[in-house]
Amino acid sequence: MSHAFADRHIGLDTDARQLMLDALGYPDLASMMDAAVPTAIRQSSPLRTLPEPASEAEVLAELRAIADHNTVRRSLIGQGYYGTFTPAVIQRNVFENPSWYTAYTPYQPEISQGRLEALLNFQTMVADLTRLHTANASMLDEATAVVEGMLLARRVSKSASNLFLVDSDLFAQTRAVLDGRAEALGLDLEYLPLAETDRADLPEAFGVFVQYPAASGRVWDPSAVIARVKEHGGLAVVAADLLALTLLTPPGEHGADVAVGTTQRFGVPMGFGGPHAGYLAVREGLERQLPGRLVGVSKDADGKPAYRLTLQTREQHIRRDKATSNICTAQVLLAVMASMYGVYHGPDGLRRIAERVHDQASTLAALLRGADYAVAHEAFFDTLEISAPGRARELVAAARERDLLLWQVDDDTIRLSVDETTEAVLPDVVSVFGLESDWAMVFDSAIPSSLRRASAYMEHPVFHAHRSETAMMRYLKRLADRDYALDRGMIPLGSCTMKLNAATEMAAVSWPEFNGLHPFAPLDDVQGSLVMIGMLEDWLAELTGYDAVSLQPNAGSQGELAGLLAIRGYHRSRGDDHRTVCLIPSSAHGTNAASAVLAGMRVVVVATTGSGDVDLDDLRAKLAEHGDELAALMITYPSTHGVYEHDVKDVTAAVHEAGGQVYVDGANLNALLGYARFGDLGGDVSHLNLHKTFCIPHGGGGPGVGPVAAKAHLAAFLPGHPLAQMEAHPPFDMRTGSVGTVVHRGAPVSAAPYGSASILPISWAYARLMGAEGLTEATATAVLAANYIALRLREHYPVLYAGENGLVAHECILDLRPLRETTGVTVDDVAKRLIDYGFHAPTMSFPVAGTLMVEPTESEDLAELERFIQAMIAIRHEADAVAAGEWPASDNPLVNAPHTAESVIVGEWEHPYSRELASYPATLAGSTVDGGFGATRADKYWPPVRRVDQAYGDRNVACSCPPVEAFA
Ligand SMILES: *Cc1c(COP(=O)(O)O)cnc(C)c1O
């Protein structure tokens, strides 16, 4: 035990570790790690780039110093990112509340009803505003949502055309992302000024994209264009601004099949680019084509309404290379914030905000026109394109003098967008254009009557019932209380690394210097963030043994895509266009195969051996078979089975020899940091999940950051961005301040140059607090905890797979299939019974059906580990009682789990076990652990619903808020 913060982050103290090591038969952590990690992969070089660990106070002071190098000016840049007031009640009770931000993706619906309701509100709000049938929750950002819309159109359209028509009046970042993604898949794009194109001139296409309002601010009616494309069998995708839709006819009424966009301006700070929730909504009949997560309404065992994720949830694990999308982690926390902004303001409040915004724009347009500036469009919502021949640069500079940011299109043109926050600075905006004389607000609408919205929206009572802050605070509390998050107990989800998200790490996320920046703000204003990003890239490169890192991808899946696109770019740069085969072991995470397809590759599955390792013989056979078509092998290390594979270097060498590149999925880095590096194992490129290993909270299913890290030969193919402030990336030496020359030139995979930049201080702070030594200690402790659980539970549930000396890595797989054979009790029953015991279940049936994968992480203390072990043993005894005939297979505490308070209190009790056993099983199990088990009576977590009927929800798809009477 070496330093203060590591002792706070790591839950196991010296005594606990010794007790666990004694049980495992190792004198100390070092010898256990020597036994667990194969010598062949151990890293030799010490980590030199990471500074010595700092205290929490020091880290906050350093972050403050970095923040002081950012300058937050009032942004009128717009282009997809707008100022917004985050209601304080949402900031405090959602954004800064661990009950919301430390939750996991709601795969266990019974303990996730709060966030599922919040997401259902989100879906209802988006579907209403766009006037489409079904909206998901959520997309990673607007630009990638446009791509998903295009891909949906390609899947559904019967047109033989390979062409996707795109309105040229779209955001530059959307164009850049679309270009890159279409190119990889061989889809053709044609950019046309659709507002000015005769519909008769439109070529046949499988789809069309319209930005509404357009990037230049223009508001126009795309119905004719949409109708024409649909005549040809194409689909229409419209990116619509939700605030504008409170005043404008919505895309659904223009005939759009798909609406996409961002919900950023609904109370989510710009954050130098992210995170924010994108959205995607479809017309009736396309529900089964939706990418990403979709919340639906089903019923529980008592027939009461209950929410759950529906349809293609976890579809990558099932459909793999046939999946509709690779999106796994989405933007749940931000979708919750945006939905609560809608709940708090209601439809009337949103409309009032939109009207104030529009009045500001109208006022500026009138003043500018009065002074002979040409304002491009008669019809607009919040954005003006202003012609100022030869003066654009000068005007932008004059604005900056007044702490305002305008958007320069070219030497002669600027754009400005007003928002909820700009009214107070209108006099300054006016003065930029030299119009100081008296002026007053103009209330003439610049929205033509034909495009004014007539249809109602957000009529559900939830958008009308929480108008006072008291009501809102209580609604947020009520929902949070329904959920099980890390602030309640451990979430031992294998492959997800639910570790501590420390308060100090979270602090800077709320600072305006980090979350108030527009992603396209000028270089001089964002120096602090760029320095922090450079440091983090540099540290991650060193920790992984790579040369270059891009923090742009918004989730692990997007990092995978970026890494595979880098491999593709590399092969093509060498004339190896035919290298398109991606080998993926059968046990891989489902996103791997889905990402490979999106990178234009063909997936070939490689077998795994009985021990879970890559089957070297099958690999050699596949390498021989695919010869010079081989693009890459994608493997996970440690394996998805939680094992340090011994032969990984043989695997990577064989792939290199065959001319392929090696992609190492780095989501399991928590088992390696400080002990081995992907680069040293033969990896060419990897993604990491900062929302797993580096402490960004899961937010109930996002945000995430999935950096992509690569060797030097791939660095130039990492994602670039046309609007990035920083061209060169590490090598970047903090001590000398010298910047290297690695320039990322690949196509962007996110709308913003640095992706979800505002949450990077979390990972920066974690690395800074821990230092190399602390990170290494965390790894060893995580491995110790996993092995201790494996040891203790082995006699009750067989542990599948182990590596050297019978040791697992950071997680272990408990095989419940024998239990099912002997007792009829399923993995589902065990997972749901764990809720009665006060736990979130481990990962179910991944990577092996009928198993539980347990990842305790380093952050849990021994009392919590024991509480879990005791619960699992007690459940085993309960299952044995079923097998012994003590309880019938159809009526026992396992099949009936979880038990709500209502189910044990109301009415007659007719089960063959007691109500006490149903709800307070821990006490009866007679645990001997102090402070853990016995304490749970008073602290009992009551699930709000009984077991959710999954099949019913898929058969009866309902994805918006149910009427209030449904709960009567
Ligand atoms: C979590 C995970 C992913 C996907 O990451 P997301 O951020 O959810 O997209 C990919 N591979 C593995 C092995 C993972 O555990």
The ligand as an SDF file (V2000), in Angstrom:
LIG
                    3D

 15 15  0  0  0  0  0  0  0  0999 V2000
  -17.7700   -3.5070  -23.6410 C   0  0  0  0  0  0  0  0  0  0  0  0
  -17.0990   -4.2180  -24.7310 C   0  0  0  0  0  0  0  0  0  0  0  0
  -17.1700   -3.7500  -26.0680 C   0  0  0  0  0  0  0  0  0  0  0  0
  -18.1000   -2.6350  -26.5300 C   0  0  0  0  0  0  0  0  0  0  0  0
  -17.9170   -1.4210  -25.9310 O   0  0  0  0  0  0  0  0  0  0  0  0
  -19.0580   -0.3130  -25.9930 P   0  0  0  0  0  0  0  0  0  0  0  0
  -18.4470    0.8640  -25.3630 O   0  0  0  0  0  0  0  0  0  0  0  0
  -20.2270   -0.8380  -25.2570 O   0  0  0  0  0  0  0  0  0  0  0  0
  -19.3920   -0.0660  -27.4210 O   0  0  0  0  0  0  0  0  0  0  0  0
  -16.4090   -4.4050  -27.0060 C   0  0  0  0  0  0  0  0  0  0  0  0
  -15.6480   -5.4780  -26.6920 N   0  0  0  0  0  0  0  0  0  0  0  0
  -15.5970   -5.9690  -25.4320 C   0  0  0  0  0  0  0  0  0  0  0  0
  -14.7540   -7.1550  -25.1330 C   0  0  0  0  0  0  0  0  0  0  0  0
  -16.3280   -5.3540  -24.4180 C   0  0  0  0  0  0  0  0  0  0  0  0
  -16.2950   -5.8590  -23.1770 O   0  0  0  0  0  0  0  0  0  0  0  0
  1  2  1  0
  2  3  1  0
  2 14  2  0
  3  4  1  0
  3 10  2  0
  4  5  1  0
  5  6  1  0
  6  7  2  0
  6  8  1  0
  6  9  1  0
 10 11  1  0
 11 12  2  0
 12 13  1  0
 12 14  1  0
 14 15  1  0
M  END
$$$$
